[in-house]
Amino acid sequence: MSDDGPTWKLIDEMIGRGGLSENGAAAARWAVGRFRVHLGEKWPTRQYERQGWFPRALLLVGTYRYALPQVLSWAMWLDAAANESTFASVRTNMKRGMDTSTWRHTWLQLEISRAASSTGASFSFEPPIPGSVKSGDLLIDPEGGSPWMVETVTVPRADIDMAWENYEDHFLAAIRGIEGKRNVTCVVVLDDHSTEADTQEWLLAIDLIASIAAESRQVQVIQWDIGVVTVYPDPPPPGPSFTGAVQYRDGWRRLGRTLAKKAEQITGPLPAWVRVDCLDGLFQFTEWTKMAPTERLDAIAAVIRASVVWPANARGVVLSSGVGVNFDGNDAGTQAITVRSESGVFLRRLANPYLVRETFIVPLGDAASEHVDWWVAAYGDEPAWLDADLAAAGFSKTADLLA
């Protein structure tokens, strides 16, 4: 990216160099064109200059296979939302430039609007809460039912998570430098992290051992307090070349605070649900992730119900991991898991090719049963959303665009 920041022209040029098929590149350019129509010619510069960042998926739409389905989905959702008059204020805020929190919040609103469309329900954005100066995020009006409100929120990654990732990224970059310098391969297993000084001392020792391995043509092993590195002068045996340290922590604390705030915000006469994307490590760095789906569902439902003071109109919480890169294949049928218990429903779905989502639907009482079925129908059908939207827009299926 140039020092002047991103432009639509730059993104178009990157699509041309990215290796997509002719049909894939055409679809990528169409999607970026829809952003251009809805957000304006100067939006990339405005976004970058005012907020200091630019959406990664837009920059990588022609390069990374996960990015094209995501950007295509966003473009379709924007087009559909633009037909709803109440979206005007949301789009105005988008055009001004968004910080990362507002960006995630806006796309979560649009995601739910797409979920509503899949069930035949109508929706509106930023509905006023009767008797309050506040507004909700969406109003869902299902066919043959009464309207209800959805409040959306994301729990972003904590500083400790980003620092943890940054440490391992820098360590791996240093290892790759040693490999290139010595013409060897290093297999790294980290058990923990250490201070910068101690880490640098270990890296110097690894470099020395790597030089010995290269000269002797013998495998060398160096152990440290925080892990072990095996240096191979010849190709190593099959297996991972880098295993990071396992990180565990309390995943409920930040989520609990967020839900408590939302419980206050949704108070009013309309039935209300809170839709949460939890990106801060609950789905990655806690013992909870090791449980079976039913146990995970029961555990999270118990703490959501007992640890938050919910108003009488609260109907439930839909807690999701957000979409993450999937390494277990792209067959939607194989990836689909639905588990029901007295605590609620667990869904695992391939949201798009290469992107998977886990969702927990937790009702807060018997009055929510009808809504639970609605959420299951909406998100249960998520793998079909993009291909249906592509067909309506005259494009081939996602798999064909990625071929």
SEDO-16925 format. One record per atom (N, C-alpha, C, O): x negated, z, y negated; residue in one letter. Coordinates in steps of 0.02 Angstrom, whole numbers, plus 50000, padded with zeros to 5 digits. Each point is the difference from the previous one (the first is absolute). Example, Ala and Ser with C-alpha at 12.3 -4.5 7.8 and 13.67 -1.06 7.14 Angstrom:
2
493405039050284A
500455000049941A
499555000049940A
499485003350001A
500704993149946S
499585000349941S
500395003749945S
499755000849945S
% end
This chain:
403
499575000050059M
500435000049941M
499565000049938M
499485003449999M
500714992849950S
499604999549939S
500045006449960S
500445004250011S
499104996449940D
500005005949956D
500645000449959D
500195005349977D
500134989050013D
500624999849960D
500615002350040D
500545000749972D
499375000450092G
500565002350041G
500354994250034G
499814994249992G
500705007350047P
500354994950039P
500454995749957P
500245002149947P
499884991950077T
500494995449969T
500374996550057T
499785000050057T
500794997149926W
500364996250050W
499584994150025W
500014998350059W
499624998749896K
499574994350019K
499475002250050K
499874996550049K
499835009349939L
499495002650045L
500305001350070L
499694998250050L
500905004849951I
500325001450065I
500144993450036I
499914999650061I
500324995349903D
500134993550030D
499364997050029D
500024997350055D
499435003349909E
499374997450025E
499775003750063E
499744997050047E
500375009749954M
499815004050058M
500424998250061M
499765000150056M
500884998249933I
500424997750056I
499714993750030I
499994999250061I
499774996349897G
499724993750024G
499365000950040G
499844995850042G
499805009749946R
499375001250035R
500085004850059R
499515001650033R
501105000849979G
500095005650046G
500064998450073G
499995004550041G
500084989149978G
500024998450070G
500704999750030G
500074999350061G
500465001249898L
500674999350026L
500144992850019L
499684995449975L
500795003750071S
500234993250015S
500334997049939S
500135003549951S
500004990050052E
500334996749943E
500685003249986E
500175001249942E
500225000250111N
500655003149991N
499935007249975N
500395002249957N
499115001450069G
499895006849978G
499815000349927G
500245004349962G
499314991250016A
499794999849930A
500594998249955A
500065002849945A
500364992650078A
500594998249960A
500465005949991A
500275001149946A
499835002750107A
500435005949996A
499705005349954A
500365003249962A
498984997750043A
499665004949957A
500084998049926A
500135004349958A
499784989450028R
500074997749930R
500725000749976R
500125001749942R
500354997050102W
500705000949981W
500135007449983W
500325001449950W
499445003250092A
500115007149988A
499695002249934A
500315003649961A
499074994450028V
499675001749937V
500384997049941V
500045003049947V
500234991050063G
500404996949948G
500625004049982G
500205000249942G
500105003050108R
500595004249986R
499805006149959R
500375002049955R
499065001050060F
499745005449958F
499904997549929F
500175003549952F
499574990750042R
499854997049934R
500654999249960R
500025001449940R
500514996350094V
500644999049967V
500295006749978V
500245000749943V
499755004350101H
500335006349985H
499605004549953H
500305003849961H
499044995950042L
499595004749961L
499664996749940L
499775003549955L
500194989950043G
499754996649941G
499284997550008G
499625002450042G
500214992849916E
499344996850003E
499435004949987E
499474999550031E
500645005249924K
499455004549980K
499985006550039K
499595004449986K
500854996250064W
500035006550035W
499345002050034W
499825005949994W
499814989750041P
499385002350031P
499525003249951P
499715005350014P
500204991449928T
499545002849950T
500275006549971T
499625004849992T
501034995449994R
500305006149972R
499955005750050R
499815005649982R
500344993150081Q
499975005150052Q
499295002850006Q
499915006150002Q
499604989550000Y
499305002150009Y
499735003749939Y
499665005150007Y
500504992449934E
499735003149939E
500335006849986E
499665004649979E
500994996050033R
500355006249983R
499915005450054R
499985005949984R
499984992050078Q
499995004950055Q
499335000450035Q
499885004850037Q
499684990349954G
499335000450030G
499984998450074G
499495001350033G
501044995849994W
500004998150070W
500484994150009W
500404998549956W
499554998350102F
500434994350015F
500185000350074F
499575001750041F
501064996649977P
500215000550070P
499554996050047P
499924993949993P
499795009650055R
499524997050046R
500304994350041R
499684994950012R
500945006050010A
500314994950043A
500074993349965A
499924994850031A
500215005349904L
500054993749962L
499334996449998L
499974993950004L
499495010049988L
499344996949998L
499794997350069L
499614995250004L
500635007950049L
499784998350068L
500504995750037L
499924998950060L
500594998649906V
500554996650035V
499764993850038V
500314998150050V
499154998949928G
499754994150035G
499455001550049G
499744995550032G
500075010949974T
499415001850039T
500155004450060T
499784998650055T
500605006849934Y
500145004850053Y
500694998750030Y
500494999049964Y
499545001050102R
500624998150034R
500575004749987R
500584997950002R
499285008549985Y
500545004749986Y
500304998949931Y
500585001849987Y
499034995249967A
500214999649930A
500554994749989A
500465001149961A
499494993350074L
500504994749989L
500715002450017L
500444999149958L
499695003950101P
500685002450013P
500245005149949P
500585000149981P
498965004249996Q
500205005149951Q
500194996949934Q
500525001849971Q
499084993550004V
500154996849936V
500624995750005V
500404999749953V
499704996950103L
500614996150010L
500615004549998L
500514998349970L
499455007550063S
500565004850000S
500155002249929S
500585000049978S
498905001949985W
500105002249931W
500344994749958W
500465001449962W
499314992450046A
500294994549960A
500744999150016A
500414998949955A
499775001550110M
500704999350020M
500415005749971M
500564998949975M
499175007250028W
500375005849973W
500104999449925W
500535001749974W
498964995949991L
500064999049928L
500564995049985L
500415001249956L
499594993350079D
500514994949989D
500705002950010D
500454998849960D
499645005050095A
500665002850015A
500215005149948A
500575000249978A
498955004150002A
500165005249951A
500174997149932A
500405002849963A
499294991650020A
500114996949934A
500734998049991A
500224999149943A
500155000050111N
500704998349996N
500455006049985N
500604999249988N
499115006850014E
500375006149986E
499845002249928E
499435001349983E
501094999149975S
499895001349929S
499645006549986S
499635000549951S
500485004550092T
499695006649987T
499255000050013T
499665004949987T
500084989550041F
499274999650011F
499624998449937F
499395000549999F
500964997649948A
499664997749939A
499525005249972A
499454998449980A
500775007950017S
499575005249972S
499395001350045S
499465001449975S
500634998050090V
499435000850046V
499504994549990V
499405001249998V
500844992649995R
499544994449990R
499645000549933R
499424998249995R
500925004249954T
499685001049935T
499405004650007T
499474998749972T
500625006850065N
499445004650010N
499444996850040N
499425001349987N
500754994650062M
499494996550039M
499594995449955M
499394999750006M
500944996849949K
499664995149957K
499525003449952K
499524996949978K
500625009450005R
499555003649954R
499345001950032R
499515001349965R
500474998850101G
499425002450036G
500155006750032G
500325004349970G
499454996750092M
500185006050038M
499385003550026M
499534996850022M
500485009949975D
499495003750036D
500164999750074D
500534997550019D
499025005050023T
500104999350072T
500625003650024T
500344997850046T
499825007949923S
500595003950020S
500644996049986S
500454999750042S
499604997449898T
500594996249982T
500064993750043T
500554998050019T
498884998949996W
500004994150043W
500305001650068W
500454996550024W
499315008950007R
500265001950066R
500745001849997R
500394998250044R
499805005449903H
500705002149991H
500464994049994H
500544999850030H
499254995349931T
500414994149989T
500104996150065T
500564997750014T
498915001450024W
500074996250062W
500405003850052W
500314997050043W
499685009649954L
500435003950045L
500734998949982L
500424999550045L
499745000349890Q
500684998349980Q
500214993250026Q
500554999150027Q
499004996049965L
500164993250022L
500064999550076L
500414996350027L
499185007650008E
500055000150073E
500685002550023E
500304997250045E
499945008149922I
500655002750020I
500564995249981I
500504999550035I
499424996949910S
500514995049983S
500034994650053S
500534997450016S
498885000850012R
500004995150055R
500325002950063R
500364996650036R
499515009849977A
500325003350057A
500765000049992A
500374998950048A
499865002449891A
500724999949986A
500294993250014A
500544999450029A
499114995449950S
500244993250010S
500084998450074S
500464996450020S
499095006350021S
500034998550072S
500615003050033S
500204997850054S
500115007249914T
500615003150028T
500634997449966T
500555002050019T
499384993649932G
500574997449964G
500235004549943G
500524998749970G
499105006650015A
500185004549946A
499784997249933A
499494996549996A
500885005049952S
499784998349932S
499595005849973S
500025005650026S
499614993149920F
499565005249972F
499924998949926F
500114994449974F
499695010749991S
499834999649929S
499415004649987S
499895004850036S
499744993649911F
499395003749983F
500145005049944F
500434999049957F
499195006550045E
500005005149948E
500715002449983E
500195000049942E
500215002050108P
500695002249985P
500005006749964P
499615004450018P
500824996549932P
500055006649968P
500285005150048P
500434998550041P
499325007749955I
500265005550040I
500545003449960I
499855002949948I
500784996950073P
500545003149962P
499865007349984P
499805003950044P
500294997949892G
499895006849979G
499285001749987G
499835005849990G
499724989250011S
499295001149989S
499724994849953S
500284994649994S
499175007149972V
499674995149957V
499534995650042V
499724995149974V
500205006550089K
499544996350043K
500354994350036K
500624999750005K
498974995750020S
500264994550041S
499695000350069S
499465002950010S
500894994250039G
499714999350066G
499604993650003G
499904996649950G
499875001750109D
499614993950008D
500434994250026D
499914994349977D
500545007150069L
500464994950024L
500675003050017L
500055005850019L
500474990149974L
500665001850023L
500184995150056L
500014993949989L
500145008750069I
500194995850057I
500765000350008I
500305005350002I
500004988850002D
500734999550007D
500164996050063D
500074993949997D
499985009550060P
500094996550064P
500704997250007P
500485002549971P
499584992250068E
500654997150014E
500445005150037E
499805002750051E
500794998549922G
500475004550033G
499825007449995G
500295004150035G
499234997649921G
499815007049992G
499965002049928G
500164996049955G
499645010250032S
499945002649932S
499274999549977S
499545000450041S
500364998749894P
499314999349975P
499605006450005P
500285005549999P
499074993750008W
499555005750002W
499344998149968W
499844994049994W
499775010949987M
499414998949960M
499375001050043M
499985003850047M
499494992549934V
499355000850031V
499485001349945V
499974996449951V
499645008850059E
499445001549956E
499364998550038E
499905002550055E
499664993549915T
499394997950034T
499395003549970T
499995001749941T
499514999350101V
499385003149977V
499454998450050V
500124999350059V
499275000249916T
499424999450044T
499555006049989T
499935002549944T
499774999850110V
499495005349996V
499334996450007V
499824998050056V
499805001249890P
499394996050004P
499445003650037P
500055005950016P
499434990549998R
499425002950033R
499685005349955R
499954999149940R
499855006450091A
499685005449963A
499274998249985A
499704995850034A
500035007549914D
499304998849982D
499545001450059D
499504996650010D
500675008650030I
499575001850057I
499974994450051I
499484998950032I
501084997549977D
500004994450047D
499564994349976D
499624997150038D
500455001349897M
499614994649972M
499255001650000M
499584995650010M
500255010849977A
499305002150003A
499734999450071A
499434997950010A
500985004050038W
499814999550071W
499854992750019W
499494998550031W
500964997049949E
499914992950015E
499404997249963E
499624996050028E
500285006149910N
499444997649960N
499345001950032N
499534996050001N
500425010250025Y
499395002350033Y
499834995450059Y
499434997850007Y
501075000950035E
499874996050060E
499874992749983E
499614996750034E
500715000749914D
499874993249978D
499274999249977D
499674995250018D
500105009749943H
499314999749975H
499505000950057H
499484996750002H
500685007850045F
499555001150057F
499954993750042F
499454997950019F
501124998949994L
500004993950040L
499624994449964L
499654996150032L
500435003449901A
499644994949962A
499245001150007A
499624995150006A
500165011249992A
499295001550007A
499754998150070A
499464997350008A
500955004150043I
499824998250069I
499944992450007I
499544997650031I
500934998849939R
499974992750004R
499374997349966R
499704995150022R
500095008349924G
499384998149968G
499395001050045G
499554995850002G
500455009750034I
499455001450047I
500004994850056I
499474997550020I
501125000850005E
500054995050054E
499714993349977E
499634996850037E
500545001249902G
499754993649976G
499255000249988G
499654995050013G
500115010549963K
499285000849985K
499585000050064K
499464997050002K
500795006450050R
499615000950062R
500204995350057R
499694999950052R
500854996349937N
500254995450052N
500185003850063N
499784998350055N
500615006949937V
500245004250056V
500755000949992V
500304997849951V
500015005550097T
500715001949996T
500055007550009T
499725002850046T
500655000449910C
500105007350003C
500715001650022C
500484997249974C
499585007350073V
500655002750020V
500045007149974V
499615004350020V
500884996949936V
500055006349963V
500605003950024V
500554997350006V
499355009250006V
500565004550014V
499925006049953V
499525003950007V
500954996949946L
499985005749954L
500475005450025L
500574998750020L
499195007549978D
500415005850016D
500255003649938D
500495003650002D
499154995349942D
500165003549938D
499654996449943D
499684994950011D
500405007749928H
499654997549941H
499515005349976H
500045005850019H
499494992149938S
499505004749975S
499884998649926S
500324995749970S
499205008050001T
499834999149930T
499654993349991T
499764997050048T
500215000749890E
499664993749986E
499265000350019E
499734995350028E
499955010449955A
499285000750015A
499874999850075A
499544996650023A
500865007050015D
499915000250072D
500154993250031D
499664997850047D
500854998849927T
500174993450026T
499444995049987T
499834996050043T
499875004349897Q
499454995549984Q
499395001450044Q
499654995450020Q
500245010949996E
499445001850045E
500124997050069E
499544997450031E
501085003049992W
500164997150066W
499924992549999W
499734997150048W
500494999649899L
499944992849996L
499274997850000L
499834994850030L
499735009049938L
499284998550002L
499745000550071L
499594996050023L
500645009250013A
499795001050069A
500274994350044A
499654997750046A
500965000149941I
500294994550039I
499594993649988I
499874996250047I
499935002649891D
499604994149984D
499345000250038D
499774994850026D
499925011049977L
499375000750036L
500094998650075L
499614996350030L
500915006649999I
500154999050071I
500164992650013I
499824997350052I
500524999549900A
500174993050008A
499384995750001A
499964995150038A
499545006749922S
499374996250000S
499645000850067S
499694995350025S
500355010750004I
499695001350066I
500364995950054I
499684997050043I
500995002949953A
500394996250049A
499834992649996A
499934996650052A
500005000849887A
499864992949991A
499314998350027A
499904994650029A
499625009849961E
499314998650022E
499925000950076E
499674996150033E
500645009249994S
499915001650071S
500484996350045S
499894999550061S
500654997849909R
500554996850038R
500335004950048R
500254998050053R
499745008449929Q
500315005250039Q
500575003249960Q
499945000949939Q
500605000950095V
500565003449967V
499775006849975V
499655003650036V
500544998149903Q
499815006549970Q
500645003749980Q
500494997049979Q
499495009650028V
500575004349982V
499775005349952V
499485003250011V
500894997849935I
499855005349953I
500635004249987I
500514997449979I
499435009050034Q
500575004649993Q
499905004249937Q
499445001849983Q
501114999649984W
499995004149939W
500565005150005W
500394999950048W
499645004649904D
500535005150002D
500704997049998D
500475003050026D
499604991149944I
500664997249990I
500154994050044I
500524996849992I
499035001450053G
500144994450043G
499394997350035G
499475003150002G
500614991050027V
499464996850038V
500014992549987V
500534997049995V
498875000150000V
499924992849992V
499554997450056V
499455002550011V
500804992450024T
499614996750052T
499804993149975T
500424996149978T
498925002450024V
499744993849972V
499814995350057V
499595001850043V
500704992349957Y
499884995150053Y
499604994149971Y
500224996849952Y
499205001650077P
499634994149977P
500324993550026P
499904994749972P
500495005950082D
500364994450028D
500755001449994D
500195005649982D
500244989550033P
500725001349993P
500225006350038P
499805001050057P
500615003149911P
500225006350032P
500554998650051P
500274994550002P
499895010450040P
500564999150047P
500664999549961P
500035002149942P
500494995350090P
500654999449966P
500255006949977P
499885005050032P
500474994949912G
500285006349974G
499945000249924G
499684995749970G
500625009449999P
499975000549927P
499295001449975P
499635003650032P
500204993449912S
499345001249970S
500015005749950S
499475002549981S
501134999549997F
500045005549952F
500625004250016F
500564997450001F
499345009050011T
500555004650011T
499965005549947T
499535004050000T
500954996249955G
499995004949946G
500195006950024G
500275000950054G
499595004049904A
500175006950016A
500755001049996A
500344997149957A
499935007050087V
500715001550001V
500165004849943V
499655004949989V
500884993649975Q
500215004149943Q
500685003250015Q
500484996450014Q
499555010149981Y
500635003650009Y
500145004349938Y
499545002849970Y
501104997650012R
500195004449945R
500755001050000R
500364997150041R
499885007149912D
500715001549995D
500364994149967D
499924998849940D
500474997550099G
500334994249973G
500665001549966G
500284995749966G
499985010450041W
500655001649973W
499985002049927W
500484998849963W
498975004250014R
499995003249935R
500224995349944R
500455001649962R
499234992650032R
500164995449945R
500694996850011R
500374999049952R
499794999350110L
500664997350014L
500545005049983L
500514998249971L
499395008150047G
500505005249985G
500125000749926G
500585000749979G
498894999349981R
500085000449927R
500404994149973R
500435000849957R
499414993350069T
500354994049977T
500745000350017T
500424998449958T
499755003750103L
500705000450020L
500385005249959L
500584999149984L
499095006550000A
500325005249961A
500194997449931A
500545001649974A
499024994449995K
500164997149935K
500594995150006K
500444999849957K
499554996250095K
500544995150009K
500665003450015K
500534997549981K
499455008250053A
500625003750015A
500345002149935A
500614999749995A
499005002349956E
500285001849934E
500274993849965E
500535000249969E
499114994350036Q
500174994049963Q
500644996750024Q
500374997049960Q
499785003550105I
500594996450027I
500645004049993I
500544997550018I
499435008649958T
500595004249995T
500554996649960T
499884997949943T
500715001550085G
500554996649966G
500584999050048G
499995002550056G
500514993849922P
500604999250042P
499934994750055P
500395000150048P
499134995349945L
499944994650050L
499585002250060L
499505003449991L
500704994650069P
499565001150058P
499324996749986P
499984994549972P
499485008750048A
499344997449983A
499515000850057A
500015005050038A
499554990149969W
499445000150047W
499354999449961W
499984997049946W
499505005950081V
499334999149972V
499604995650048V
499945001550059V
499794993149914R
499604995350040R
499275000849979R
499824998749942R
499755003450105V
499305001749984V
499524995750040V
500074999450061V
499454997749905D
499414997150033D
499445005149993D
499785001449944D
499985001250111C
499485005249998C
499334996750018C
499884998450058C
499705000749892L
499374996450009L
499405004549998L
499434997650000L
500685009050000D
499445004649986D
499665002850062D
499595004549994D
500564992950065G
499655002350059G
500425003650051G
499765001550054G
500875000049930L
500445003350048L
500034996050065L
500015002950054L
500024990549941F
500064995750058F
499324998450032F
499984996650051F
499475005749919Q
499354998450027Q
499575006150016Q
499645000050050Q
500405005349909F
499495005250003F
500275006850019F
499715005149982F
500844995250055T
500295006550019T
500115000250076T
500044994850033T
500005011249993E
500145000950072E
500684997050018E
500124998150057E
500335001649894W
500674997450010W
499984993050029W
500444998250040W
499074997849941T
499974993050023T
499874999550075T
500134994850029T
499625010550002K
499844999850071K
500615001450044K
499984998950061K
500575003449909M
500595001750038M
500384993850022M
499924994649971M
500505006150080A
500464994750020A
500524999049945A
500135004749961A
500174989450033P
500484998749946P
500555005249994P
500175002149944P
500135000150112T
500535005049997T
499755006649971T
500345003149960T
499064998950061E
499715006349974E
499844999349926E
500115004749962E
499634989650018R
499854998949929R
500645000349959R
500025003149947R
500514993750078L
500644999949965L
500285007049993L
500225002049946L
499785001850108D
500265006949998D
499605004349952D
500285004049963D
499064995250038A
499575004249959A
500094998549926A
500075004649959A
499944989050022I
500064998349929I
500705001549975I
500095002049942I
500434997050100A
500685001649979A
500085007449987A
500335002049952A
499385002250091A
500065007249991A
499705002349934A
500295004149965A
499134993250018V
499675002349939V
500354997149938V
500035003349948V
500224990550056I
500374997149943I
500635004149985I
500165001149942I
500185001050110R
500635003749991R
499885007149977R
500375002749959R
499115000550067A
499905007149988A
499595001549938A
500075005449970A
499504990050009S
499515001549948S
500204997549931S
499655001349951S
500914995250044V
500234997449936V
500725002449988V
500414999950046V
499735002149892V
500695002049982V
500374993649978V
499884997449946V
500565000350097W
500354993749987W
500675001249968W
500355004850017W
499854990949934P
500675000749971P
500544997850050P
499844996850050P
500775004949935A
500554998650047A
500104992550011A
500244998050054A
499594997949897N
500114992750008N
499444996550037N
500064994050014N
499405009550001A
499444996850036A
500214998550072A
500285004250035A
499584989649986R
500204998050067R
499414999350048R
500085000750061R
499334998049913G
499444999550046G
499384997149968G
499984998349941G
499505001050101V
499354997449979V
499794994450048V
500065000750061V
499714993849911V
499704994750039V
499264999949983V
499804998149945V
499805004150103L
499285000849990L
499634994650038L
500094999050060L
499484997449903S
499654994350030S
499255000649988S
499785003149952S
499854993750093S
499274999649992S
499804994849949S
499424999549981S
501074996549995G
499824993949964G
499734995050050G
499895001750058G
500014992149920V
499734995050046V
499245000850005V
499665000949950V
500094998850111G
499295000450012G
499784994350046G
500414997350038G
498955001049959V
499744994650041V
500065001950074V
499825005650020V
500444989850020N
500125001350071N
499484996350042N
499874994149990N
499845009550058F
499494997050043F
500254999150072F
499604998350045F
501055002849967D
500265000050068D
500424993950016D
500425000250045D
499474994349920G
500374993950016G
500564998749951G
500205004449961G
500074989550042N
500504997849952N
500664998250032N
500404996449971N
499735006150089D
500644998950032D
500495005349976D
499935005950016D
500574992049946A
500475004849970A
500385003950053A
500135006049990A
500044990850066G
500365003550052G
499595005550032G
500255005450014G
499114993249998T
499565005050030T
499895005949954T
499975005750022T
499984992949913Q
499865005349952Q
500615004349984Q
499935005649976Q
500674991950039A
500625003549980A
500125006150044A
500054999550061A
500005006349907I
500165006250034I
500565003549961I
499955000749938I
500575001550096T
500535003949970T
500115006250042T
500134999550060T
499815006349909V
500095006450035V
500525004149962V
499925001149940V
500595001250094R
500525004249970R
499965007050030R
499875000950059R
500255004049898S
500075006950023S
500505003549955S
500274996949954S
499875009450059E
500465003849957E
499725000649930E
500375001349953E
498984997850039S
499685000749934S
500064993849957S
499925000449940S
500224993750091G
500034993949962G
499774994150042G
500114999750060G
499574995549906V
499794993850034V
499294998249978V
499825000649942V
499774997250107F
499334997449987F
500004992550013F
500254997750051F
499474998549902L
499944992850008L
499274998049991L
499655002549955L
500124993050087R
499364996749989R
500154992550003R
500284997550049R
499534999049897R
500154992949997R
499404996249971R
499635002649958R
500294991250065L
499534995549969L
500334997349937L
500434995550004L
499385007249938A
500334998049938A
499874992749984A
500464996449980A
498935001450030N
499794993049993N
499434999050050N
499735004850026N
500084989049988P
499414999050041P
499405004049972P
499854999549941P
499835004350102Y
499415004049984Y
500165006449962Y
499545003849984Y
501104997550002L
500185006049963L
500555003850037L
500514997250018L
499375009349995V
500475004050039V
500235006049958V
499645002249955V
500965000350061R
500275005749963R
500315004950050R
500334998050048R
499575008549940E
500365005350036E
500475003449951E
499815001449943E
500814999850079T
500515002849956T
500375005650036T
500194999350059T
499915006349906F
500385005650026F
500635000949957F
499955001049940F
500634998650091I
500645000849965I
500275006950017I
500195001350057I
499835003149893V
500165007050011V
500645001849962V
499965000849939V
500614999850094P
500625002149965P
499985007549986P
499685003850037P
500664998249910L
500025007149982L
500665003450020L
500115005849985L
500324990650050G
500635002950022G
500434994750032G
499834994150002G
500755008050024D
500454995550035D
500284994549955D
500164994650023D
499895006949912A
500284995149953A
499574993849994A
500224994949973A
499165005450051A
499534994549992A
500014995150058A
499644995049999A
500775006350053S
499964995950061S
500124992649987S
499654995850029S
500835002649929E
500144993049984E
499414996749966E
499834994250015E
499845009549940H
499424997349965H
499414999150047H
499624995249992H
500305009250056V
499464999350049V
500054993350035V
499504996550007V
501095001850015D
500104993550034D
499844994249953D
499744994950022D
500415006049914W
499854994849951W
499254999049994W
499764994350002W
499865011249992W
499274999549994W
499704996850063W
499554995949995W
500705006150063V
499744997250063V
500124992550003V
499564996250018V
501045001749963A
500164992850000A
499564996349950A
499764994550014A
500145008449927A
499624996749947A
499274999250019A
499744994450001A
499935011150015Y
499294999750015Y
499864997750072Y
499454997650014Y
501035003150029G
499914997550068G
499934992450001G
499694997250046G
500604999649905D
499994992749996D
499424997349958D
499954994049988D
499615010449990E
499474998049953E
499564994250024E
499834995849959E
499995003850106P
499574994450021P
500314993249987P
499644995049996P
501025004649998A
500334993649990A
500084998149927A
500184994349984A
499685010349970W
500144998749930W
499634993849974W
500314995549973W
499045004450037L
499604994749967L
500174993150027L
500094995449960L
499975003850105D
500164993450027D
500684997649976D
500104994149987D
500385010550008A
500664998249974A
499954997749928A
500324995149980A
499295008549980D
499924998249930D
499634993449992D
500164995949958D
499325003150084L
499624993749998L
500454994150017L
499964994749968L
500465006150083A
500454994650019A
500474998249943A
500144994149987A
500125011149978A
500454998849944A
499664996349943A
500314996349962A
499025004850032A
499624996749947A
499714993350022A
499674996649961A
500455001550102G
499784993550024G
499304999950029G
499704994750005G
500045011150015F
499335000350029F
500035001050076F
500515002050027F
498924996750005S
499935001350071S
499965007550012S
499965003949952S
500064998150111K
499935007050017K
499305002649983K
499534996149993K
500425010450000T
499365003149981T
499444998050047T
499454998349977T
500685001850089A
499474998450048A
499734993049989A
499414998850008A
501034996549973D
499784993149987D
499574999649937D
499524996249998D
500655007849952L
499624999949938L
499315003050009L
499534998349965L
500405006250084L
499365003350013L
499594996350052L
499435001950014L
500844992950016A
499654996550054A
499384996549974A
499644996850038A
% end
